[in-house]
Amino acid sequence: MARVSQEHLDARRRQIIDGAALCFARNGFHATSMQDVLKEVGLSAGAVYRYFRGKDELIAAIVSEVLTDISGVFESAARQSPPPPPDVLVGRALSAVLDLRPGMRDGARSHFPRLMIQVWTETLRDERLSALMAGVYARVRAAWVSIVEGYQEAGMMRADIPADHVARTMIAAAQGFAAQYALFDEVPVEALRDGVRALMSMGEPS
C-alpha cells in the first residue's frame, strides 16, 4: 500500500479546518454539528476523525489558528517602519483581517469577522483558550505600545497619556469595526480611517 505523503495529510487537515470554520462562522460553534462539518467538507466521518477526535478538538484547533492569525495581523501592522499615522495603521489592520482566509468569502463579503466573534465567545467558557487569548493580546498590545511611544517621541501625539491606554484604544477600534462588520451591514474600512482621522484632529476646547 502506498504511503500517504505528509503534504497530502496537511492538505486534508487544512480542508477540514477551513470547511469547519466556515460552518462555525455561519451558525456558531454549538449550533453546528459534526454532520454539518462532514457535509461541508465532503468527507466521511472516518476521514475527519482521523485528524480530530471530536468537535471540541476541532473547535480548539480553529480558535488557536484564528487567534494566531489575528495576532499576526496586528503585530505585522505594528512593525511597519516608519509607522504610518494611527488612522492609516488601524485601517490597514482591519483591511488585513478582512483579507484573512479567502475561502471564507461570499462574493466580496468576508465571513472571518463572524468567526472572530465566535472565537471570542468560546474563550469565555474554556480556561485553556482564555489563557491563549490573554497571551496573544499581551503580545499585540506590547507591539502597539511601542508604536505609540514612537508617535509620542516624534511629537505626533501628546505624551501625557499612557502609551498603553492609547494602544488599547487603537486595537479596540479595529476590533470594534470587525464586530460591526459581522453583526450589521458591511462597514467600509474607509469609515474607520476617516473616523479615527477626525478624532485625531480635535483640539482642546477654547
N, C-alpha and C positions, 0 to 999 in steps of 0.2 A: 504494500500500500504506500502510495507517495506521501511524503511528509508535507504538511501544510506549512507554508512559509510564515515567518513572523510578520512579514508585510501584509499577508492576507489576514492573519489574526488581528492585527492592528486595525486594518481597514474594516473588518467586520465589527469590531468593538466600537469604532467610530460611527458606523452606520446605526448601531443600536442606540448609542448615546444621543446622536443627532435626532433620530426619529422620536425617541422618548422625550427629549427636550421640547420638541415641537408639540407633542401631545400635552405635556405638562403646562406649556405656555398657554395653550388654548383653554384647558379645563381645570388646571390646578393639579397639584400632586395627589391629593387624596380622592378626587373625583375621577381620576384616571386609573383604569385597571391594567393589569399586565396584558389582558386580551386586547385592550386598545393599543398598547405598545406593539404587540405582535402583528396586529393588522397594519399599523403604520409602517413598520419596517419590513413587512413581508417575509418574516422568518418563522420557523417552528419554535415551539416552546423550548425544545431541547437545545436548539442553536443559541437562544438567548440565555438560558440558564447555564450554559457553558461558561459564560462571562460574568453573569450576575446571579447570585443565589436567590434574589427576590427583589421586590420593588424598593424596599428600604435601602438596599445596597446600591441600586441604580440611582435612587434619589441622592444618596450621599456622593456618588461619583459626579453627578451633574452639578450639585451645589458647589463641590470643590472646584470643578472646572470653571463655573461661572464666576466665582469669587476670584480665581486666578486671572481669568480674562479681564475682569473689570479692574483689578489692581494693576495689571499690565498697562491698561489704557491710561489710568491716572498717573502712574509712575512715569510712563513714557512722556506724557504731556509735561510733567514737571522737569524732565531732563532737557527740554529744549533750550538751546543756547545760541544767542541770548534769548531769555524768556520773553514771549510776546506779552502785551498788556493783558490784564486779567479778563477782560471781556472776550478777547480772542482765545486765550488759554482755556477758559471754561467752555466756550463754544466748540473748540476743537475736541475737547474731551467728550462732549456729548455726541458730536458727529461720529467719533470713533466708536462709541458704544453702539450707536445705531448701525454701524457697519459690521459689527461682530456677527459671526455665524450667518453668512449669506444664504444658507439653506433655510433659515427661519424667516425669510421674506415672503410676503404675499403681495406680489407686484412691487410697488415702491415702499410698502409699509413693512417695518421690521416688527417681529414678534418678540425680539430679545428683551425689550423693557418689561413685557408681561412676565417673562421668565424671571427677570430680576426681582420683581415683587414677590413671586412665589418663593424664591430663594430667601429673601429677607424674612418672610414669614416662617419658613422652615427652621431658620436659625434660632427662632424664639422658643422652639419646642425640643431642640436637640442640643445638649450641652457641648458635645464634641464639635458640632458645626458652629455653634456660637463662639467657641474658643477660636476656631479657624477664622471666622468673620472678624473677631477682635484683632487678631494678629495682622490680617490683611489691611484692615482700616488703619492700624497704627503705622504700618509702613507707608501707606499712601499719604497719611496726614503728615508724617515726617518729611516726605519729599516736597509736599506743597508748602510746609512751613519754611523750608529752605528757599523756595521761590519768593515767598512773601518777604522774607528777610532781605533778599536781593532787591526787591522793589523799594523797601524802606531805606536801604543803604544808598540806593541811587537817587533818593529824593522823590521817587514816583508815588509814594504812599506815606501817609502820616505814620510816624514811628512811635506814637504814644499808645497805640492799640496793640495788644499782644499778637504776635505773628500767628500763634496757634489759633486764636479766635478768627482771624481773617481766613486762614487756611480751611478751617471747618466750614465757614460760610461759603467759600468758593466751591468746595466739594458738595455741600448741601444744595447749591444752586443747580449743579449738573444732575445730581440725584433726583431733585425735585422735578426738574423738567422731564427726566426719564419717566418718573411716575405719572406726570400729566400725560405724556405721550401714550402710556399704557392704558390709563383709565378714561381719558376723554378723547376728543378729536385730536388728530395729528397736530403736533406743535412744531412749527418750523424752528430750526436751530437759530435762524436769524433773529427770532423774537428773544431768545435767551441772550444773544450777544448784544442786541440793542438795549435790552433792559438793564444788563449789567453796566453798559456804557453810560446810560442815563443816570444810574445811581452813582457812578464814579464822578459824574460832572457836577453833582450837588455841592454847593458851598455852604459855609456856615451862615445861619440866619443873621441878618443885619440888625 
